[in-house]
Amino acid sequence: MPALYRDALQQIEWADRAGFDLVWFTEHHFVDDGYLPSWVPVASAAAARTSRVRFSTDICLLPFNHPVRLAEDLAVLDNLSDGRVEVGVGMGYAPHEFQGFGIPVARRVSLMEEGIEILKLCFSGQRFSYQGKRYQLQDVQITPAYVQPGGPPLWVAAMSEAGALRAARYATNFLPQGRKSGSFDPWVHAVRAAGRIPAQHRVGIIRGVLPTPDAARDWPPIRVAERYRMALYNRFFQESGEGLGGQGEPIPQTWVVGTVDQCVDELVSFIREFGITDLVTWGLPPGISGRQMQAPLERLIGEVIPKVRAAIGQDAGGVTGHA
């Protein structure tokens, strides 16, 4: 594990120099391979080694993080990084994680929604009190102050209609997953019903990209890693009785694999369809080293992303998004 953390941090340093915009972390607990129960220390270490990339999560599991404690951690990280921190939150679904923290799964919705409300109050920089079902807070003001006015940008993840409506109600940035008709479409409708337009919000997703001149050579080891990762998530789905949210077209999160031009074409089509503003690939798939990922990531930042930005910029008046 120390070698894995070193490899990840070295890759983040390189990504910062190479011109990538974003580094996102995920959060899971009590997993055999150890990934990743505590993302803030890793982001802090990465912040000390970088100068431009922004750090966020897809996702931070809010029911397992006291919102005031999380807001304090984010305030410190915002100062360490000179204003380069964001946070994406979700409510989780894996039963073993709730059991490990001694939290009934039935409380996750209230913990999630009260957590969002408290984070927004913390990010305001003002002193506040809060009375809810799960949290009762008196005379709270987060110090040190955030570098970013209004605090870190807040994202909410959704795999269902209820989650999509939650993201729209709290007017946060959006991390859609699952079925298009079950999460993305309800969010679009709810945002419009509230008198806003979807383009006023950032929409982000994790989707692996492997630009390669020889997919027959480079894809098989990544495919093994992806099968391992999906077997883990499928186990979580089975244990929870939840999945991608019913029938219908899934929001694509499969790997984009092919030549530079093939990757550009697929990404441009995907970004246009879903209004994606922030797209993050897998930097270190399970069992894959930074050295193995170096060449495809160099093609991604040097060839694919400039072409994607040029194409999307023509559609969006120069708004080219983040990668």
C-alpha positions as CSV (number, residue, x, y, z in Angstrom):
1,M,0.0,0.0,0.0
2,P,2.8,2.6,0.7
3,A,4.0,1.9,-2.9
4,L,0.5,2.3,-4.3
5,Y,0.1,5.7,-2.5
6,R,3.5,6.8,-3.8
7,D,2.6,5.8,-7.4
8,A,-0.7,7.7,-7.2
9,L,0.9,10.8,-5.9
10,Q,3.7,10.7,-8.5
11,Q,1.0,10.4,-11.2
12,I,-0.9,13.3,-9.7
13,E,2.3,15.4,-9.8
14,W,2.8,14.5,-13.4
15,A,-0.9,15.2,-14.3
16,D,-0.6,18.7,-12.8
17,R,2.5,19.5,-14.9
18,A,0.9,17.9,-18.0
19,G,-2.1,20.2,-17.9
20,F,-5.0,18.1,-16.5
21,D,-7.6,20.1,-14.5
22,L,-9.1,17.7,-12.1
23,V,-8.2,15.0,-9.6
24,W,-11.2,13.2,-8.1
25,F,-11.2,10.6,-5.4
26,T,-13.8,8.0,-4.5
27,E,-14.7,6.7,-1.0
28,H,-15.4,3.2,0.2
29,H,-14.9,1.4,3.4
30,F,-13.9,-2.1,4.7
31,V,-12.9,-3.3,1.2
32,D,-10.3,-6.0,1.0
33,D,-8.0,-4.1,-1.4
34,G,-8.0,-1.0,0.9
35,Y,-9.4,1.6,-1.5
36,L,-10.2,4.3,-0.3
37,P,-11.6,5.0,3.1
38,S,-10.1,8.4,3.7
39,W,-9.6,10.7,0.8
40,V,-8.8,14.0,2.5
41,P,-5.3,13.0,3.6
42,V,-4.5,11.9,0.1
43,A,-5.8,15.1,-1.4
44,S,-3.8,17.1,1.2
45,A,-0.6,15.2,0.2
46,A,-1.4,15.8,-3.5
47,A,-2.1,19.5,-2.8
48,A,1.4,19.9,-1.4
49,R,2.9,18.5,-4.6
50,T,0.8,20.4,-7.1
51,S,-0.1,24.0,-8.1
52,R,-3.1,23.9,-10.5
53,V,-5.2,20.8,-10.5
54,R,-8.5,20.9,-8.5
55,F,-9.5,18.2,-6.1
56,S,-12.9,16.7,-5.6
57,T,-14.8,13.5,-4.9
58,D,-17.2,11.2,-6.8
59,I,-18.2,10.6,-4.2
60,C,-17.7,11.4,-0.5
61,L,-20.2,9.3,1.4
62,L,-22.0,11.9,3.5
63,P,-23.8,9.7,6.0
64,F,-20.3,8.5,7.3
65,N,-18.9,12.1,7.6
66,H,-20.2,14.5,10.2
67,P,-20.9,17.6,8.1
68,V,-19.2,20.0,10.4
69,R,-16.1,17.9,10.7
70,L,-16.1,17.5,6.9
71,A,-16.5,21.3,6.5
72,E,-13.5,21.9,8.8
73,D,-11.4,19.4,6.8
74,L,-12.4,21.1,3.6
75,A,-11.5,24.5,5.0
76,V,-8.0,23.3,5.9
77,L,-7.7,21.6,2.5
78,D,-9.0,24.8,0.7
79,N,-6.2,26.8,2.4
80,L,-3.5,24.2,1.8
81,S,-4.4,24.1,-1.9
82,D,-5.0,27.8,-2.2
83,G,-8.7,27.4,-3.2
84,R,-8.5,24.2,-5.3
85,V,-11.0,22.0,-3.5
86,E,-14.5,20.9,-4.3
87,V,-16.7,18.1,-2.9
88,G,-19.2,15.7,-4.4
89,V,-21.4,13.9,-2.0
90,G,-23.7,10.8,-2.1
91,M,-25.6,8.8,0.5
92,G,-24.1,5.3,-0.2
93,Y,-25.9,2.0,-0.5
94,A,-23.5,-0.8,0.5
95,P,-24.9,-2.5,3.6
96,H,-21.5,-3.6,5.0
97,E,-20.4,0.1,5.2
98,F,-23.5,1.1,7.2
99,Q,-23.0,-1.9,9.5
100,G,-19.3,-1.0,10.0
101,F,-20.3,2.5,11.2
102,G,-23.3,1.3,13.2
103,I,-25.7,3.4,11.2
104,P,-29.0,2.0,10.0
105,V,-29.4,2.2,6.2
106,A,-32.9,3.7,6.9
107,R,-31.2,6.9,8.1
108,R,-29.2,7.6,5.0
109,V,-31.7,10.0,3.3
110,S,-32.1,12.2,6.4
111,L,-28.3,12.1,7.0
112,M,-27.7,13.0,3.4
113,E,-30.2,15.9,3.2
114,E,-29.3,17.4,6.6
115,G,-25.7,17.0,5.7
116,I,-26.1,19.0,2.5
117,E,-28.0,21.7,4.3
118,I,-25.3,22.0,7.0
119,L,-22.5,22.0,4.5
120,K,-24.1,24.9,2.6
121,L,-24.4,26.8,5.9
122,C,-20.8,26.0,6.8
123,F,-19.7,27.2,3.4
124,S,-21.5,30.5,3.8
125,G,-18.8,31.6,6.3
126,Q,-21.5,32.9,8.6
127,R,-22.3,31.8,12.2
128,F,-25.3,29.5,12.4
129,S,-27.4,27.1,14.4
130,Y,-29.3,24.1,13.0
131,Q,-32.1,21.9,14.4
132,G,-32.8,18.8,12.5
133,K,-33.8,15.1,13.0
134,R,-30.2,13.9,13.0
135,Y,-28.1,17.0,13.9
136,Q,-28.7,19.8,16.4
137,L,-26.0,22.4,16.2
138,Q,-25.5,25.6,18.2
139,D,-23.4,28.7,17.3
140,V,-21.2,27.2,14.6
141,Q,-18.8,29.1,12.4
142,I,-16.1,27.3,10.4
143,T,-12.5,28.5,10.9
144,P,-10.2,29.0,9.1
145,A,-12.2,30.8,6.5
146,Y,-12.4,29.3,3.1
147,V,-10.2,30.7,0.4
148,Q,-13.0,30.3,-2.1
149,P,-15.9,32.8,-1.5
150,G,-19.0,30.7,-0.7
151,G,-16.8,27.7,0.1
152,P,-15.9,24.7,-2.1
153,P,-18.3,24.0,-5.0
154,L,-20.7,21.4,-4.0
155,W,-21.8,18.4,-6.1
156,V,-24.6,15.9,-5.4
157,A,-24.6,12.4,-6.9
158,A,-27.8,10.6,-8.0
159,M,-28.6,7.1,-9.3
160,S,-32.4,7.5,-8.9
161,E,-35.2,10.1,-9.5
162,A,-35.2,10.9,-5.8
163,G,-31.5,11.7,-5.9
164,A,-31.9,13.8,-9.1
165,L,-34.7,15.8,-7.5
166,R,-32.5,16.3,-4.4
167,A,-29.6,17.7,-6.5
168,A,-32.1,20.0,-8.3
169,R,-33.7,21.2,-5.1
170,Y,-30.4,22.1,-3.5
171,A,-29.2,23.8,-6.7
172,T,-25.8,22.0,-6.6
173,N,-23.6,20.7,-9.4
174,F,-24.7,17.2,-10.6
175,L,-23.1,13.8,-10.7
176,P,-25.5,11.5,-12.6
177,Q,-25.3,7.7,-12.7
178,G,-27.6,4.9,-13.5
179,R,-30.4,5.1,-16.0
180,K,-30.8,8.2,-18.1
181,S,-34.6,8.1,-17.6
182,G,-34.2,7.5,-13.9
183,S,-31.7,10.2,-12.9
184,F,-30.5,12.5,-15.7
185,D,-33.9,13.3,-17.3
186,P,-35.7,14.0,-14.0
187,W,-32.9,16.4,-13.0
188,V,-33.2,18.3,-16.3
189,H,-37.0,18.6,-15.8
190,A,-36.7,19.7,-12.2
191,V,-34.0,22.3,-12.9
192,R,-36.2,23.7,-15.7
193,A,-39.3,23.6,-13.5
194,A,-37.3,25.7,-10.9
195,G,-36.8,28.4,-13.5
196,R,-33.1,27.6,-14.2
197,I,-31.4,26.0,-17.2
198,P,-29.3,22.9,-16.9
199,A,-26.3,24.6,-18.6
200,Q,-26.1,26.9,-15.5
201,H,-24.9,23.8,-13.5
202,R,-21.8,21.7,-13.9
203,V,-22.4,18.1,-14.8
204,G,-19.6,15.6,-14.0
205,I,-18.8,11.9,-14.5
206,I,-16.0,9.4,-14.2
207,R,-15.5,7.5,-17.4
208,G,-12.3,5.7,-18.4
209,V,-10.6,6.7,-21.6
210,L,-7.9,4.6,-23.3
211,P,-6.5,6.2,-26.5
212,T,-4.2,3.6,-28.1
213,P,-3.0,2.7,-31.6
214,D,-3.2,-1.0,-30.5
215,A,-6.3,-1.8,-28.6
216,A,-5.7,-5.6,-28.9
217,R,-2.5,-5.1,-26.9
218,D,-3.4,-2.4,-24.4
219,W,-7.1,-3.1,-23.6
220,P,-6.9,-6.6,-22.2
221,P,-5.1,-5.7,-18.9
222,I,-7.4,-2.7,-18.4
223,R,-10.4,-5.0,-19.1
224,V,-9.2,-7.4,-16.3
225,A,-9.0,-4.4,-13.9
226,E,-12.4,-3.2,-14.9
227,R,-14.0,-6.6,-14.5
228,Y,-12.5,-6.7,-11.0
229,R,-13.9,-3.3,-10.2
230,M,-17.3,-4.1,-11.5
231,A,-17.5,-7.4,-9.7
232,L,-17.0,-5.5,-6.5
233,Y,-19.7,-2.9,-7.3
234,N,-22.0,-5.7,-8.4
235,R,-21.6,-7.4,-5.1
236,F,-22.5,-4.1,-3.4
237,F,-25.6,-3.9,-5.6
238,Q,-26.7,-7.4,-4.8
239,E,-26.2,-7.0,-1.1
240,S,-28.2,-3.8,-1.1
241,G,-30.9,-4.9,-3.5
242,E,-30.2,-1.8,-5.5
243,G,-28.8,-1.4,-9.0
244,L,-28.8,1.1,-11.9
245,G,-32.3,2.2,-11.2
246,G,-34.7,0.2,-13.3
247,Q,-35.1,-0.2,-17.1
248,G,-33.9,2.1,-19.9
249,E,-30.7,3.4,-21.4
250,P,-27.8,3.7,-18.9
251,I,-25.7,6.8,-18.7
252,P,-22.6,5.5,-20.3
253,Q,-19.7,4.8,-17.9
254,T,-18.0,2.1,-19.9
255,W,-14.4,2.7,-21.1
256,V,-13.8,4.6,-24.3
257,V,-11.2,2.6,-26.1
258,G,-9.7,3.2,-29.6
259,T,-7.5,5.5,-31.6
260,V,-7.2,9.1,-30.8
261,D,-9.9,10.1,-33.4
262,Q,-12.2,7.3,-32.3
263,C,-12.0,8.5,-28.6
264,V,-12.6,12.1,-29.7
265,D,-15.7,11.2,-31.7
266,E,-17.2,9.1,-28.9
267,L,-16.4,11.7,-26.2
268,V,-17.8,14.6,-28.1
269,S,-21.0,12.7,-28.8
270,F,-21.3,11.8,-25.1
271,I,-20.5,15.3,-23.8
272,R,-23.0,16.9,-26.1
273,E,-25.8,14.4,-25.2
274,F,-25.5,14.8,-21.4
275,G,-24.1,18.4,-21.1
276,I,-20.9,17.1,-19.4
277,T,-18.7,19.8,-18.2
278,D,-16.3,17.8,-16.0
279,L,-15.0,14.4,-17.2
280,V,-12.5,12.3,-15.2
281,T,-10.8,9.1,-16.4
282,W,-9.3,6.3,-14.2
283,G,-5.7,7.1,-13.4
284,L,-4.7,3.9,-11.7
285,P,-7.2,1.1,-12.5
286,P,-6.9,-1.8,-10.0
287,G,-3.6,-3.6,-10.4
288,I,-2.3,-1.2,-13.1
289,S,0.8,0.9,-12.4
290,G,1.3,4.5,-13.2
291,R,4.0,3.4,-15.7
292,Q,1.5,1.3,-17.6
293,M,-0.9,4.2,-17.8
294,Q,1.7,6.8,-18.8
295,A,1.4,6.5,-22.6
296,P,-2.4,6.5,-22.9
297,L,-2.6,9.5,-20.5
298,E,0.0,11.3,-22.5
299,R,-2.2,10.7,-25.6
300,L,-5.2,11.8,-23.7
301,I,-3.9,15.2,-22.6
302,G,-1.7,15.8,-25.7
303,E,-4.1,14.7,-28.5
304,V,-7.6,13.8,-27.4
305,I,-8.5,16.6,-25.0
306,P,-7.4,19.4,-27.3
307,K,-9.6,18.0,-30.1
308,V,-12.5,17.5,-27.8
309,R,-12.2,21.0,-26.4
310,A,-12.1,22.5,-29.8
311,A,-15.2,20.6,-31.0
312,I,-17.2,21.3,-27.8
313,G,-16.0,24.9,-27.8
314,Q,-17.6,25.5,-31.2
315,D,-20.9,24.4,-29.7
316,A,-20.6,26.2,-26.4
317,G,-19.2,29.6,-27.3
318,G,-15.7,28.7,-26.0
319,V,-16.8,26.9,-22.8
320,T,-14.6,23.8,-23.1
321,G,-15.1,22.1,-19.7
322,H,-12.6,20.3,-17.5
323,A,-10.8,17.0,-17.8
